[in-house]
Amino acid sequence: MPLTTLDRRAARIVGALYLATFATSFPGLALRTELLHGGGPVALAPWAALLEIVLALSCVGTAVALLPIAWRRAPALGIGFVSSRLLEASAILVGALALLSVATVRGEAGSGGSGGEIEGALIALHDWSFLLGPGLFPAVNALLLGALLHRYRLVPRVLPLLAFIGAPLLIASFLGTLFGALDQVSPLSGLAALPIAAWELGLGLWLLIRGVRTPAGAPDSPPEHP
C-alpha cells in the first residue's frame, strides 16, 4: 500500500479521535461542574468519570495514530507529542479517580459519616489535575504538532497558525490561574482557550474529511545532519 495512503488513513483516525475529545470534554465539564461545585447528585459521578476516561483514551489515541506520520519526518516532535499526550491523559485520569472518590465520600457522609475535609481535598485534587491536564498540555501539544504540520505542509497553514496563537494564550491563562490572578473557570480563561479549541476542532474536521496533504517536494523523511 502506498505510503501516502497509509498516512491519510492514519490522519483520518487522528481526526476522528480529535472530534471524540470534543464530544466528551464539554459534556464531561458540565457534569463534573454540577457534581463538584453545584451540589449535584452522586449519580452523576460514574457518567462524568466515564466521559473523562474516554477523553483520556482519545488523547492517547491521537498521538499513537499520528506517530507513524511524525516518525518519518520529525521523530523528536513525534515523541514529544506522544509524551505530552500521555501526561495530559494521566492528569485527566487522576481527575476521574477524584470524581469517583468524591461520590464515595458523599455517599458515606449521607449515611451518617463525616468527610467534609476529605471531600474538599478530593475536589481540590480534581481541579488541579484539570488545570495541569486540559489547562496546560493542549498548549504543548499544539506547539509540537503545529510545528510538524506547518513544516511539512500537511494541512492548510491557517490551522498551525491557530495553534501558534492559542498556545501562548493558554499558557498565560494557566500561569495566571496557578498564581491566583485568574479564576480557573472565568470569562477571561474561557476566551484564552478559544483559539486552541478552534485549532483542535478545525484540525479534527480537516483530518477526518481530507486527511494529510503530500505537497510536491516536501521532505518525507527526517533531514540528515552532518
C-alpha positions in Angstrom: 0.0 0.0 0.0 1.5 3.4 -0.9 2.9 5.4 1.9 0.6 8.4 1.3 -2.5 6.1 1.6 -1.3 4.9 5.0 -0.6 8.5 6.1 -4.1 9.6 5.0 -5.8 6.7 6.7 -3.9 7.3 9.9 -4.7 11.0 9.7 -8.4 10.3 9.4 -8.2 8.2 12.6 -6.5 11.1 14.3 -9.2 13.4 13.1 -12.0 11.2 14.4 -10.2 10.9 17.8 -9.8 14.7 18.0 -13.5 15.1 17.4 -14.1 12.4 20.1 -12.2 14.7 22.6 -14.7 17.4 21.8 -17.7 15.1 22.1 -16.6 14.1 25.6 -14.9 17.1 27.1 -17.8 19.6 27.1 -20.5 17.2 28.4 -17.9 16.0 30.9 -17.2 19.5 32.0 -20.9 20.2 32.6 -21.4 17.0 34.6 -18.4 17.4 36.8 -19.0 21.1 37.5 -22.5 20.2 38.6 -21.3 17.4 40.8 -18.3 19.1 42.4 -19.4 22.7 42.6 -23.2 22.7 42.1 -24.3 20.1 44.7 -25.4 17.7 42.0 -26.3 14.1 42.9 -23.6 11.4 43.2 -25.3 9.5 40.4 -23.5 12.0 38.0 -20.1 10.7 39.1 -19.9 7.5 37.0 -21.1 9.3 33.9 -18.7 12.2 34.4 -15.8 9.8 35.1 -16.7 7.7 32.0 -16.5 10.7 29.8 -13.2 11.7 31.3 -11.8 8.1 30.7 -13.0 8.2 27.1 -11.4 11.7 26.7 -8.1 10.4 28.1 -8.1 7.4 25.8 -8.9 9.6 22.8 -6.0 11.9 23.7 -3.6 8.9 23.7 -5.1 7.6 20.5 -4.4 10.8 18.6 -0.8 10.5 19.5 -0.4 6.8 18.7 -2.2 7.1 15.4 -0.1 10.2 14.4 3.3 8.8 15.4 4.0 6.9 12.2 3.4 10.1 10.2 5.6 12.1 12.5 8.3 9.5 12.9 9.3 9.6 9.2 9.5 13.3 9.2 10.4 14.7 12.6 10.9 11.9 15.2 11.7 14.3 18.1 8.4 16.2 17.5 6.5 12.9 17.3 8.0 11.6 20.5 7.4 14.9 22.2 3.7 14.9 21.1 3.2 11.3 22.3 4.8 12.2 25.7 2.7 15.3 26.1 -0.5 13.5 25.3 0.3 10.7 27.8 0.9 13.3 30.5 -2.3 15.0 29.6 -4.2 11.7 29.7 -2.6 10.8 33.1 -3.8 14.1 34.6 -7.3 13.5 33.2 -7.4 10.0 34.7 -6.3 11.4 38.1 -9.3 13.7 37.9 -11.6 10.8 37.1 -10.4 9.0 40.2 -11.0 12.1 42.2 -14.6 12.3 40.9 -15.4 8.8 41.9 -13.8 9.3 45.3 -15.9 12.4 45.9 -19.0 10.3 45.1 -17.9 7.6 47.6 -17.2 10.2 50.4 -20.5 11.9 49.8 -22.3 8.5 49.9 -20.7 7.7 53.2 -21.5 11.1 54.6 -25.1 10.7 53.6 -25.2 7.5 55.7 -24.0 9.4 58.8 -20.3 9.6 58.0 -18.3 12.8 58.1 -15.9 13.6 55.3 -16.1 17.3 54.6 -12.3 17.9 54.7 -11.6 14.7 52.7 -14.2 15.7 50.1 -12.7 19.2 49.8 -9.2 17.7 49.3 -10.5 15.4 46.6 -12.3 18.3 44.8 -9.1 20.4 45.0 -7.1 17.4 43.6 -9.6 17.2 40.7 -9.4 20.9 40.0 -5.6 21.0 40.0 -5.4 17.9 37.8 -7.8 19.6 35.4 -5.6 22.7 35.4 -2.5 20.7 34.6 -4.2 18.4 32.1 -6.7 20.2 29.8 -5.4 23.6 31.1 -1.8 23.3 30.1 -0.8 20.3 27.9 -3.1 21.2 25.0 -0.7 24.2 24.5 2.3 22.0 24.5 0.5 19.6 22.1 -0.4 22.5 19.8 3.2 23.8 19.6 4.7 20.3 18.9 2.0 19.2 16.4 1.6 22.6 14.9 5.3 22.8 14.2 5.3 19.4 12.4 2.2 20.1 10.3 3.5 23.6 9.4 7.0 22.5 8.5 5.8 19.7 6.2 2.7 21.5 4.9 0.5 18.5 5.8 -2.6 20.8 6.4 -3.5 24.3 5.5 -1.2 26.7 7.2 -4.1 28.6 8.9 -4.5 25.6 11.2 -1.0 25.7 12.7 -1.3 29.4 12.9 -4.3 28.9 15.3 -2.1 26.6 17.3 0.8 29.2 17.5 -1.7 31.9 18.6 -3.6 29.8 21.0 -0.7 28.1 22.8 0.8 31.2 24.4 -2.7 32.4 25.4 -3.4 29.1 27.1 -0.1 29.1 28.9 -0.7 32.6 30.1 -4.1 31.6 31.4 -2.5 28.6 33.1 0.1 30.8 34.8 -2.5 33.3 35.8 -4.6 30.6 37.5 -1.6 28.9 39.0 -0.5 32.1 40.8 -4.0 33.2 41.7 -4.5 36.1 39.3 -7.4 34.3 37.4 -10.2 32.0 38.5 -9.9 28.6 36.9 -13.3 29.0 35.4 -13.8 32.6 34.3 -14.7 34.5 31.1 -11.1 35.5 30.6 -9.8 32.0 30.9 -12.5 30.9 28.6 -11.5 33.4 26.0 -7.9 32.4 26.3 -8.9 28.8 25.5 -10.9 29.7 22.3 -8.0 29.6 19.8 -6.8 26.2 21.0 -10.4 24.9 20.8 -10.7 26.3 17.3 -7.3 24.7 16.4 -8.3 21.2 17.7 -11.8 21.3 16.1 -10.6 22.6 12.8 -7.8 20.1 12.7 -10.1 17.2 13.6 -12.5 18.1 10.9 -9.8 18.6 8.3 -8.0 15.4 9.0 -11.2 13.4 9.1 -12.5 14.8 5.8 -9.4 15.4 3.8 -6.5 13.6 5.6 -3.0 14.9 5.2 -1.6 16.6 2.1 1.7 15.5 0.5 3.0 18.6 -1.3 5.4 18.1 -4.2 8.9 18.5 -3.0 8.1 18.2 0.7 10.5 16.0 2.6 9.2 12.6 3.6 11.9 11.7 6.0 13.9 13.4 8.7 16.6 15.7 7.3 20.2 14.4 7.5 22.5 16.1 9.9 26.2 16.4 9.2 
